[in-house]
Amino acid sequence: MEKLANPQKTIEMIQKNHFNFQKRYGQNFLIDAHVLEKIIAAAGITKDDFVLEIGPGIGTMTQYLAEAAREVTAVEIDRNLIPILHETLADYENVTVINEDILKVDIAALVKEKNGGRPIKVVGNLPYYITTPIVMGLLESAVPLESITVMVQKEVALRMQAGPGTKDYGALSLSVQYYAEPYLAANVPPNCFIPRPGVGSAVIRLTRREAPAVTVRDEKLMFSLIRASFGQRRKTLANGLKNSPEFQFTKGQIAEAFAAVGFDGNVRGETLTLSQFAALSDALSF
């Protein structure tokens, strides 16, 4: 079959199958071959790889993945797209399509079955409304992952790779960077999609770290501190911790912990590195 990566072919396929875009699934189909090639290159797909694709749509990127990888499993939530995928991917014997919500798929079992339990590469054009649950769900799981290369809202990509003291820096930055090394591979304008989204997009690759970026005594406490710190961004960190319903620290305990790690009483969470949050967490871990 002719490649789908052009507007005419995509429109033809949509009209032929009387497909209606579902707003609840955040569907925007890629129609730019150059962007697709960038995604494949950024993900570093080779003939040795098993790839899990999230949200194949009508199979535009799946075709490219199938040609580059050993095997592809594409997970699509919209059952109306399944007949279309069977048609557009008919020439590719190394592709399996699963009609399921990616958040409900037993990915660990899939990895064991398809890749002998070895780390896999995940690629996808993610629905913007559910990007964070998908990415964090993958990173926090025990699933063997080599990397996640995804199309996301540009604003979210910038937050994932942001550093201390910048406007995009926040809890998502720290959570992602604890587990992975982010790399912004490409910016993608709205005219690369049908229908056009109202915002810019970006391709980001998250390379899973062999071990978390920092060592911390109580990981759960550290992330609670991070959430409290950015939940009241304009307040000092000390006030944020005192006002958070998650903690029962006294003013004295907070002051003592700050002194132990060398923090000024007026420090704000947005200026702290992941290592500094880990040190504070250890100081407050009684």
Residue pairs with C-beta under 8 A, 6 or more apart in sequence:
1 63
1 87
1 88
1 90
1 91
2 9
3 9
3 33
3 60
3 63
4 10
4 13
4 58
4 59
4 60
4 63
4 88
5 30
5 31
5 32
5 33
5 36
5 60
5 63
5 64
6 31
6 33
7 31
7 194
10 29
10 31
10 58
10 60
10 194
11 194
13 19
13 58
13 84
13 88
14 58
14 194
17 83
17 84
17 87
19 58
19 80
19 81
19 84
20 80
21 27
21 195
22 78
22 80
25 77
25 78
25 127
26 127
26 128
26 129
26 130
27 57
27 78
27 127
28 125
28 193
28 194
28 195
28 196
28 197
29 57
29 58
29 60
29 125
29 193
29 194
30 36
30 57
30 60
30 61
30 125
30 151
30 192
30 193
31 60
31 192
31 193
31 194
32 188
32 192
35 186
35 188
35 192
35 203
36 60
36 61
36 64
37 64
38 185
38 186
38 203
39 61
39 64
39 123
39 149
39 151
39 185
39 186
39 203
40 64
40 65
40 68
41 185
42 149
42 183
42 185
42 186
42 203
42 205
43 51
43 121
43 123
43 147
43 149
43 205
44 121
44 147
45 51
45 65
45 68
45 69
45 121
45 123
46 68
46 69
47 68
47 69
47 70
48 70
49 68
49 69
49 70
49 120
49 121
50 69
50 70
50 71
50 72
50 73
50 111
50 114
50 115
50 120
50 121
51 65
51 69
51 71
51 72
51 73
51 120
51 121
51 122
51 123
52 72
52 73
52 75
52 107
52 110
52 120
52 121
52 122
52 123
53 61
53 62
53 65
53 72
53 73
53 74
53 75
53 122
53 123
53 124
54 75
54 102
54 122
54 123
54 124
54 125
54 126
54 134
54 150
55 75
55 76
55 77
55 102
55 124
55 125
55 126
55 127
56 62
56 74
56 75
56 76
56 81
56 85
56 97
57 76
57 81
57 125
58 81
58 84
58 85
58 88
59 74
59 84
59 85
59 88
59 89
60 88
61 123
61 125
62 72
62 74
62 85
62 88
62 89
62 92
62 95
63 88
63 89
63 92
65 72
65 123
66 72
66 89
66 92
66 94
66 95
67 92
69 94
69 121
70 94
71 94
71 95
71 96
71 114
72 92
72 94
72 95
72 96
73 95
73 96
73 97
73 98
73 110
73 114
74 85
74 89
74 95
74 96
74 97
74 98
75 98
75 100
75 102
75 105
76 82
76 85
76 97
76 98
76 99
76 100
77 99
77 100
77 101
77 102
79 99
82 97
82 99
85 97
86 97
89 95
89 97
98 105
102 134
103 130
103 133
103 134
103 137
107 138
107 141
107 143
108 141
108 142
108 143
108 144
111 117
111 118
111 120
111 143
111 144
114 120
115 144
117 144
118 144
119 144
119 145
119 146
119 208
120 143
120 144
120 145
120 146
121 145
121 146
121 147
121 148
121 149
122 138
122 145
122 147
122 148
122 149
122 150
123 148
123 149
123 150
124 134
124 150
124 151
125 150
125 151
126 134
126 135
126 150
126 151
126 152
128 152
128 153
128 156
128 197
128 199
131 150
131 152
131 153
131 156
132 156
132 172
135 148
135 150
135 152
135 160
135 176
135 206
136 175
136 176
138 145
138 148
139 145
139 148
139 175
139 176
139 179
139 180
139 206
139 208
140 179
145 208
146 207
146 208
147 180
147 205
147 206
147 207
147 208
148 180
148 205
148 206
148 208
149 185
149 203
149 204
149 205
149 206
150 203
150 204
150 206
151 188
151 201
151 202
151 203
152 160
152 201
152 202
152 204
153 197
153 199
153 200
153 201
153 202
154 187
154 188
154 199
154 200
154 201
154 202
155 168
155 199
156 172
157 184
157 201
157 202
157 203
157 204
158 168
158 184
158 202
159 168
159 169
159 170
159 172
159 173
160 172
160 173
160 176
160 177
160 182
160 204
160 206
161 173
161 176
161 177
161 182
161 183
161 184
161 204
162 168
162 169
162 170
162 173
163 169
163 173
164 270
164 271
164 272
164 273
165 270
165 271
169 270
170 230
170 233
170 270
171 223
171 226
171 227
171 229
171 230
174 226
174 274
174 277
175 223
175 226
176 182
176 206
177 213
177 274
178 212
178 213
178 214
178 274
179 206
179 208
179 209
179 212
179 213
180 206
180 207
180 208
180 209
181 206
181 207
181 209
182 204
182 205
182 206
183 204
183 205
183 206
183 207
184 202
184 203
184 204
185 202
185 203
185 204
185 205
186 202
186 203
187 200
187 201
187 202
188 200
188 201
188 202
188 203
189 200
189 201
190 196
190 197
190 198
190 199
190 200
190 201
192 201
193 201
212 219
213 274
214 274
214 275
214 278
215 278
216 222
216 278
216 281
216 282
217 281
217 282
217 285
218 281
218 282
218 285
221 281
221 284
221 285
222 277
222 278
222 281
224 244
224 246
224 247
225 241
225 277
225 280
225 281
225 284
226 269
226 277
227 246
228 240
228 241
228 244
228 246
228 247
228 269
229 237
229 240
229 241
229 268
229 269
229 270
229 272
229 277
230 269
230 270
231 240
231 244
232 239
232 240
232 243
232 244
233 268
233 269
233 270
235 243
235 268
236 265
236 266
236 267
236 268
237 263
237 267
237 268
237 269
237 272
238 254
238 255
238 258
238 265
238 266
238 267
240 269
241 247
241 249
241 254
242 249
242 251
242 254
249 257
249 284
253 284
253 286
254 284
255 265
256 283
257 280
257 283
257 284
258 264
258 265
258 267
258 280
258 283
260 283
261 276
261 279
261 280
261 283
263 276
263 280
269 277
272 280
